[in-house]
């Protein structure tokens, strides 16, 4: 892609893990509104239940992290916290219909594996005791391999986990050292082989755009990843948001790759993965051809929530537990408090720990569907969106910020192909799909919100 185009579109835009983005959530959204939304969700689609558990503690803080994470300094607080998470689940679960089934459980952080497998089993068992699951639900956990023993890895499948995301980030130890990230305690190949024997699917997660990464060094990392044959390889673009995590300023001292250098890192990795038979999914995922995500992508039915990409089979309304957890219901979002003592205190008083949220009006629900289609499937059909909301393509475009001049500009710059029926993001422009989505978003017309750059 031309340098002028890279520079033009390397501007802050939302990541669109939700619509509206989380920084539009309002503190005026109350716990009572969330309670009513949870009850209402029983009669809305999707009918399946997706459970998200946020375990925020880390043994060591990585400088690049943009997540809601806290250094583990007090084990007693961590113990009180996880008890509060279980109590919060016991507040919400009675509001949900027992006819609904769990399709997805996801543990994020922080580092969920700061807790023992005994604790994780207790949480899983709490979910299983309340609801039936669909056939082959996705039960996933994000793992930091720097601290996990062979026994820990072997026990995860025994307590229900069938998808493991391993946060490698880079195989180059100098890159990890500059990012304050501990390398894996065991050989990643040995870990994957053990998990595969137990019929567990594996994601290997990497970040491009870190200090000291070069096109050659990152290619070496990706080649090693390919040789290990995980089901999915994820290449996240490092999001430099020091106003969210001041620790990221430490990376500036070592030096960050330029936009051009980041594009080379991504293109090199993408080329190697495609040559090895992996297929592109969404912004940053590469999967084997038999993966159900690829089938969904080919059928233009790929979905996405705060846990990441998923299929319609495993899609559910998301009920989140723990600090900063975001519940993602049919017509609303609700985010928990970010303060651990406040969270524990409110839950112990049997109060929902809602900090802020957002109720979507009918027009915003249509906008969300358009942006979700672009972000997941690199495509939007005006007729399909219109039909799903019982309206017309003309009314859908009127709800959006549909500017014919801007759409033509995106086409001329090589980001999209389009006709009267649809917009298609070109494969080489996938890293800039966020820009395409933002161009249709009325909320982006006059906003002072801060976002990361796509590259």
C-alpha positions as CSV (number, residue, x, y, z in Angstrom):
1,X,0.0,0.0,0.0
2,X,1.3,3.5,-0.9
3,X,2.9,5.5,1.9
4,X,0.5,8.3,1.3
5,X,-2.4,6.0,1.9
6,X,-0.8,4.5,5.0
7,X,-0.3,8.0,6.4
8,X,-3.8,9.1,5.4
9,X,-5.6,6.3,7.2
10,X,-3.2,5.7,10.2
11,X,-5.4,8.0,12.3
12,X,-7.2,7.2,15.6
13,X,-10.4,5.3,15.0
14,X,-12.5,2.9,17.3
15,X,-11.6,-0.7,17.5
16,X,-15.4,-1.4,17.4
17,X,-15.4,-4.4,19.8
18,X,-18.7,-2.9,20.6
19,X,-21.0,-0.3,19.0
20,X,-21.1,2.3,20.4
21,X,-17.5,2.0,21.6
22,X,-17.0,1.7,25.3
23,X,-15.8,5.3,25.8
24,X,-19.3,6.4,24.9
25,X,-20.9,4.6,27.8
26,X,-22.6,6.9,30.3
27,X,-22.4,6.9,34.1
28,X,-26.1,7.8,34.1
29,X,-26.8,4.2,33.2
30,X,-27.9,2.6,36.5
31,X,-27.8,-0.8,38.1
32,X,-31.6,-0.9,38.0
33,X,-31.5,-0.4,34.2
34,X,-29.1,-3.3,33.9
35,X,-31.3,-5.5,36.1
36,X,-34.3,-4.8,33.8
37,X,-32.1,-5.3,30.7
38,X,-31.0,-8.7,32.0
39,X,-34.6,-9.8,32.6
40,X,-35.6,-8.5,29.2
41,X,-32.7,-10.3,27.5
42,X,-34.6,-13.6,28.1
43,X,-36.9,-12.7,25.3
44,X,-34.3,-11.3,22.9
45,X,-32.0,-12.9,20.4
46,X,-29.5,-14.5,20.5
47,X,-31.1,-16.8,23.0
48,X,-27.8,-18.5,24.1
49,X,-25.8,-17.3,27.1
50,X,-22.2,-16.3,26.9
51,X,-20.4,-15.9,30.2
52,X,-17.4,-13.7,30.6
53,X,-15.3,-13.9,33.8
54,X,-12.7,-11.1,34.4
55,X,-9.8,-12.1,36.6
56,X,-7.7,-9.0,36.6
57,X,-4.5,-9.9,38.6
58,X,-1.0,-10.3,37.0
59,X,2.2,-11.5,38.5
60,X,4.0,-8.8,36.5
61,X,2.8,-5.9,34.5
62,X,3.7,-5.9,30.8
63,X,4.4,-2.5,29.4
64,X,2.3,-2.9,26.3
65,X,-0.9,-3.9,28.1
66,X,-4.1,-1.9,27.4
67,X,-6.3,-4.3,29.5
68,X,-7.8,-3.6,32.9
69,X,-5.2,-5.4,34.9
70,X,-3.7,-5.1,38.4
71,X,-0.5,-6.3,40.0
72,X,-1.0,-9.2,42.4
73,X,0.3,-7.9,45.7
74,X,-2.2,-9.2,48.2
75,X,-3.4,-12.8,47.9
76,X,-6.2,-12.2,50.5
77,X,-7.7,-9.5,48.3
78,X,-7.5,-11.8,45.3
79,X,-9.3,-14.5,47.3
80,X,-12.0,-12.0,48.4
81,X,-12.3,-10.9,44.8
82,X,-13.0,-14.3,43.3
83,X,-15.6,-15.0,46.0
84,X,-17.3,-11.7,45.0
85,X,-17.3,-12.9,41.4
86,X,-19.1,-16.0,42.4
87,X,-21.6,-14.0,44.4
88,X,-22.2,-11.7,41.5
89,X,-23.0,-14.7,39.3
90,X,-25.5,-15.8,42.0
91,X,-27.2,-12.4,41.8
92,X,-27.6,-12.5,38.0
93,X,-28.2,-16.2,37.2
94,X,-31.7,-16.3,38.9
95,X,-32.8,-13.6,36.5
96,X,-32.0,-15.8,33.5
97,X,-34.4,-18.4,32.1
98,X,-33.3,-21.9,32.8
99,X,-34.5,-22.8,29.2
100,X,-31.6,-20.9,27.8
101,X,-28.3,-22.7,27.2
102,X,-24.7,-21.7,27.7
103,X,-22.8,-21.6,24.4
104,X,-19.6,-19.8,25.5
105,X,-17.5,-19.3,28.7
106,X,-14.5,-17.1,28.4
107,X,-11.9,-16.1,31.1
108,X,-10.0,-12.9,30.5
109,X,-7.8,-10.5,32.4
110,X,-5.3,-9.6,33.6
111,X,-4.0,-13.1,33.8
112,X,-6.8,-15.6,34.8
113,X,-4.1,-18.2,35.4
114,X,-2.8,-16.3,38.5
115,X,-5.6,-18.4,40.2
116,X,-5.3,-22.1,40.9
117,X,-7.1,-24.6,38.7
118,X,-9.2,-25.4,41.8
119,X,-10.6,-21.9,41.8
120,X,-11.3,-22.0,38.1
121,X,-13.1,-25.4,38.5
122,X,-15.3,-23.9,41.2
123,X,-16.4,-21.1,38.8
124,X,-17.0,-23.5,35.9
125,X,-19.0,-25.8,38.1
126,X,-21.1,-22.9,39.3
127,X,-22.1,-22.2,35.7
128,X,-22.7,-25.9,34.9
129,X,-24.9,-26.3,37.9
130,X,-27.2,-23.5,36.8
131,X,-27.5,-24.1,33.1
132,X,-27.3,-26.8,30.4
133,X,-24.8,-26.2,27.6
134,X,-25.2,-26.4,23.9
135,X,-23.4,-29.3,22.2
136,X,-19.7,-28.5,22.1
137,X,-19.8,-25.1,23.8
138,X,-16.6,-23.0,23.6
139,X,-15.0,-22.9,27.1
140,X,-11.9,-20.8,26.7
141,X,-9.2,-19.2,28.9
142,X,-6.4,-16.7,28.2
143,X,-3.1,-18.1,29.6
144,X,0.3,-16.5,30.4
145,X,2.8,-19.3,29.8
146,X,5.5,-17.7,31.8
147,X,4.2,-19.1,35.1
148,X,2.3,-22.3,34.3
149,X,3.6,-25.8,35.2
150,X,3.1,-29.0,33.2
151,X,0.5,-30.1,35.7
152,X,-1.5,-26.9,35.4
153,X,-1.7,-27.2,31.6
154,X,-2.8,-30.8,31.9
155,X,-5.5,-30.0,34.4
156,X,-7.3,-27.3,32.4
157,X,-9.0,-29.7,30.0
158,X,-10.0,-31.9,32.9
159,X,-12.1,-29.1,34.4
160,X,-13.9,-28.2,31.2
161,X,-11.6,-26.0,29.0
162,X,-11.6,-26.9,25.3
163,X,-9.9,-23.8,23.9
164,X,-6.7,-22.3,25.2
165,X,-5.3,-18.9,24.2
166,X,-1.6,-18.8,24.9
167,X,-0.2,-15.3,25.1
168,X,3.2,-15.8,23.5
169,X,3.4,-12.2,22.1
170,X,6.8,-12.9,20.5
171,X,9.4,-15.7,20.6
172,X,12.2,-13.2,20.6
173,X,13.4,-12.9,24.2
174,X,14.9,-9.4,23.6
175,X,11.5,-8.1,22.5
176,X,9.9,-9.7,25.5
177,X,12.5,-8.2,27.8
178,X,12.0,-4.7,26.4
179,X,8.2,-5.2,26.9
180,X,8.6,-6.5,30.5
181,X,7.1,-9.8,29.5
182,X,8.3,-13.1,31.0
183,X,8.9,-15.8,28.4
184,X,7.2,-19.2,28.6
185,X,8.3,-21.5,31.4
186,X,7.9,-24.6,29.2
187,X,8.5,-25.1,25.5
188,X,5.4,-23.9,23.6
189,X,5.7,-26.9,21.3
190,X,5.4,-29.3,24.3
191,X,2.5,-27.3,25.7
192,X,0.6,-27.5,22.4
193,X,1.3,-31.2,21.9
194,X,0.0,-32.0,25.4
195,X,-3.2,-29.9,24.8
196,X,-3.8,-31.5,21.4
197,X,-3.6,-35.0,23.0
198,X,-6.4,-33.9,25.2
199,X,-8.5,-32.6,22.2
200,X,-8.0,-29.0,23.1
201,X,-7.9,-26.3,20.4
202,X,-5.1,-23.8,20.7
203,X,-4.7,-20.1,19.8
204,X,-1.2,-18.6,19.8
205,X,-1.4,-14.8,20.4
206,X,1.2,-12.4,19.1
207,X,1.6,-8.6,19.0
208,X,3.2,-6.7,16.2
209,X,4.5,-3.1,16.7
210,X,6.6,-3.7,19.8
211,X,10.1,-2.3,20.5
212,X,13.0,-4.1,18.8
213,X,10.8,-6.0,16.4
214,X,12.0,-6.1,12.8
215,X,10.5,-7.6,9.7
216,X,13.0,-10.4,9.9
217,X,12.7,-11.1,13.6
218,X,8.9,-11.2,13.5
219,X,8.9,-13.4,10.4
220,X,11.1,-15.8,12.4
221,X,8.5,-15.8,15.3
222,X,5.6,-16.5,12.9
223,X,7.6,-19.3,11.1
224,X,8.1,-20.9,14.5
225,X,4.4,-20.5,15.3
226,X,3.4,-22.1,12.0
227,X,5.7,-25.1,12.7
228,X,3.8,-25.8,15.9
229,X,0.4,-26.0,14.0
230,X,-2.0,-24.4,16.4
231,X,-5.6,-24.1,15.1
232,X,-5.5,-20.3,15.2
233,X,-2.7,-17.7,15.2
234,X,-3.6,-14.2,16.1
235,X,-1.5,-11.1,15.3
236,X,-2.7,-8.2,17.3
237,X,-1.6,-4.7,16.3
238,X,-0.1,-3.0,19.3
239,X,-2.4,-0.2,20.4
240,X,-0.4,2.7,21.9
241,X,-2.8,4.3,24.4
242,X,-0.6,5.7,27.1
243,X,-3.6,7.8,28.4
244,X,-5.1,4.4,29.3
245,X,-2.0,2.7,30.6
246,X,0.9,5.1,31.5
247,X,3.3,2.1,31.6
248,X,3.2,2.2,27.8
249,X,5.3,5.4,28.0
250,X,8.3,3.1,28.9
251,X,8.1,1.6,25.4
252,X,8.7,5.0,23.9
253,X,12.1,5.1,25.5
254,X,13.2,2.0,23.6
255,X,11.4,3.1,20.5
256,X,8.3,1.9,18.6
257,X,8.1,0.9,14.9
258,X,6.8,3.4,12.4
259,X,3.5,3.0,10.6
260,X,5.5,1.7,7.5
261,X,7.5,-0.7,9.6
262,X,4.3,-2.0,11.3
263,X,2.7,-2.6,7.9
264,X,5.8,-4.6,6.9
265,X,5.6,-6.7,10.0
266,X,1.9,-7.5,9.3
267,X,2.3,-8.1,5.6
268,X,5.3,-10.4,6.2
269,X,3.4,-12.4,8.8
270,X,0.3,-12.6,6.7
271,X,2.2,-13.8,3.7
272,X,3.9,-16.6,5.6
273,X,0.7,-17.7,7.2
274,X,-1.2,-17.8,3.9
275,X,1.7,-19.8,2.3
276,X,1.4,-22.3,5.1
277,X,-2.3,-22.8,4.5
278,X,-3.8,-20.5,7.2
279,X,-6.8,-18.4,6.2
280,X,-7.5,-14.7,7.2
281,X,-10.3,-14.0,9.5
282,X,-11.4,-10.5,10.4
283,X,-8.7,-8.0,11.5
284,X,-6.0,-10.2,12.9
285,X,-6.9,-13.9,13.0
286,X,-5.5,-16.7,10.9
287,X,-7.1,-20.1,11.1
288,X,-6.7,-23.5,9.5
289,X,-9.2,-24.1,6.6
290,X,-11.3,-26.6,8.6
291,X,-11.8,-24.1,11.5
292,X,-15.5,-23.2,12.0
293,X,-14.6,-19.5,12.0
294,X,-13.4,-19.8,8.4
295,X,-16.6,-21.6,7.4
296,X,-18.6,-18.8,9.0
297,X,-16.5,-16.1,7.3
298,X,-17.0,-17.7,3.9
299,X,-20.7,-17.8,4.5
300,X,-20.6,-14.2,5.8
301,X,-22.0,-15.2,9.2
302,X,-19.0,-14.5,11.3
303,X,-19.8,-12.7,14.6
304,X,-17.8,-10.8,17.2
305,X,-18.2,-9.9,20.8
306,X,-15.9,-8.7,23.6
307,X,-14.4,-12.2,23.8
308,X,-13.4,-12.1,20.1
309,X,-14.6,-13.7,16.9
310,X,-17.2,-16.5,17.2
311,X,-19.8,-18.3,15.0
312,X,-23.5,-17.9,15.2
313,X,-23.5,-21.4,16.8
314,X,-21.6,-20.1,19.8
315,X,-22.9,-16.6,19.8
316,X,-24.8,-15.5,22.9
317,X,-25.7,-12.4,24.8
318,X,-22.8,-11.7,27.1
319,X,-23.1,-11.6,30.9
320,X,-19.9,-10.3,32.4
321,X,-18.7,-10.8,35.9
322,X,-15.9,-9.0,37.8
323,X,-14.4,-5.5,37.7
324,X,-14.6,-3.7,34.4
325,X,-16.6,-6.6,32.9
326,X,-18.9,-5.5,30.1
327,X,-22.2,-7.2,29.6
328,X,-23.3,-7.1,26.0
329,X,-27.0,-7.7,25.7
330,X,-29.4,-7.4,22.8
331,X,-30.1,-3.7,23.3
332,X,-27.7,-2.5,26.0
333,X,-24.2,-2.6,27.5
334,X,-23.3,-2.4,31.2
335,X,-19.8,-2.1,32.6
336,X,-18.9,-2.9,36.2
337,X,-16.8,-0.6,38.4
338,X,-13.1,-0.5,37.8
339,X,-12.2,-0.4,41.5
340,X,-11.7,-3.7,43.2
341,X,-12.6,-2.7,46.8
342,X,-15.7,-0.9,45.6
343,X,-16.7,-4.0,43.5
344,X,-16.2,-6.4,46.5
345,X,-18.1,-4.1,48.8
346,X,-21.1,-3.6,46.5
347,X,-21.4,-7.3,45.7
348,X,-21.2,-8.3,49.4
349,X,-24.1,-6.0,49.9
350,X,-25.9,-7.9,47.1
351,X,-25.9,-4.8,44.9
352,X,-24.9,-4.9,41.2
353,X,-21.6,-3.1,40.7
354,X,-22.6,-1.1,37.6
355,X,-20.3,1.9,36.8
356,X,-21.8,2.9,33.4
357,X,-23.6,1.6,30.4
358,X,-25.5,2.4,27.2
359,X,-29.0,1.6,26.0
360,X,-29.1,1.5,22.2
361,X,-32.0,3.1,20.3
362,X,-33.4,1.4,17.2
363,X,-31.2,3.4,14.8
364,X,-28.1,2.6,16.8
365,X,-29.0,-1.1,16.7
366,X,-29.0,-0.8,12.9
367,X,-25.7,1.0,12.8
368,X,-24.3,-1.7,15.1
369,X,-25.4,-4.4,12.6
370,X,-23.7,-2.6,9.7
371,X,-20.4,-2.0,11.5
372,X,-20.4,-5.6,12.9
373,X,-20.9,-7.0,9.4
374,X,-17.9,-4.9,8.1
375,X,-15.7,-5.8,11.1
376,X,-16.4,-9.5,11.0
377,X,-17.0,-10.3,7.3
378,X,-15.3,-7.3,5.5
379,X,-18.7,-6.8,3.8
380,X,-22.1,-5.2,4.2
381,X,-25.2,-5.9,2.1
382,X,-27.7,-3.1,2.3
383,X,-30.6,-5.4,1.4
384,X,-29.7,-8.0,4.1
385,X,-29.4,-5.3,6.8
386,X,-32.7,-3.7,5.7
387,X,-34.5,-7.1,5.7
388,X,-33.3,-8.0,9.2
389,X,-34.8,-4.8,10.5
390,X,-37.9,-4.7,8.3
391,X,-36.9,-1.5,6.6
392,X,-35.3,-0.4,3.3
393,X,-31.7,0.0,2.1
394,X,-32.4,3.8,1.6
395,X,-33.5,4.1,5.3
396,X,-30.5,2.2,6.5
397,X,-28.2,4.6,4.6
398,X,-30.1,7.6,6.0
399,X,-29.5,6.3,9.5
400,X,-25.8,6.1,8.9
401,X,-23.4,8.8,8.0
402,X,-23.5,7.6,4.4
403,X,-21.5,10.2,2.4
404,X,-21.3,9.3,-1.3
405,X,-18.2,11.4,-1.7
406,X,-16.4,9.7,1.2
407,X,-17.4,6.2,-0.1
408,X,-16.0,7.1,-3.5
409,X,-12.8,8.3,-1.8
410,X,-12.4,5.0,0.0
411,X,-12.9,3.2,-3.3
412,X,-10.4,5.4,-5.1
413,X,-7.8,4.9,-2.3
414,X,-8.1,1.1,-2.7
415,X,-9.8,0.2,0.6
416,X,-13.1,-1.0,-0.8
417,X,-15.0,-2.2,-3.8
418,X,-18.7,-1.4,-4.0
419,X,-21.8,-1.3,-6.1
420,X,-25.4,-0.4,-5.4
421,X,-26.0,-3.6,-3.3
422,X,-22.9,-3.8,-1.1
423,X,-19.5,-2.7,0.2
424,X,-16.6,-5.1,0.2
425,X,-13.3,-4.3,2.0
426,X,-10.4,-5.4,-0.2
427,X,-8.2,-8.1,1.4
428,X,-5.1,-6.0,1.4
429,X,-7.0,-3.2,3.2
430,X,-8.2,-5.4,6.1
431,X,-6.0,-3.6,8.6
432,X,-8.0,-0.4,7.8
433,X,-11.5,-1.9,8.0
434,X,-11.9,0.2,11.2
435,X,-11.6,3.3,9.0
436,X,-14.3,2.1,6.6
437,X,-16.6,1.4,9.6
438,X,-15.8,4.8,11.1
439,X,-16.7,6.6,7.9
440,X,-20.3,5.4,8.3
441,X,-20.6,6.2,12.0
442,X,-22.5,9.4,12.9
443,X,-20.8,9.3,16.4
444,X,-17.5,10.1,14.7
445,X,-18.7,13.4,13.2
446,X,-18.2,15.5,16.3
447,X,-16.3,13.6,19.0
448,X,-13.6,14.3,21.5
449,X,-13.1,10.7,22.4
450,X,-9.6,9.2,22.1
451,X,-8.8,6.0,20.1
452,X,-5.8,4.0,19.0
453,X,-4.5,4.0,15.4
454,X,-5.2,0.9,13.1
455,X,-1.4,0.7,12.3
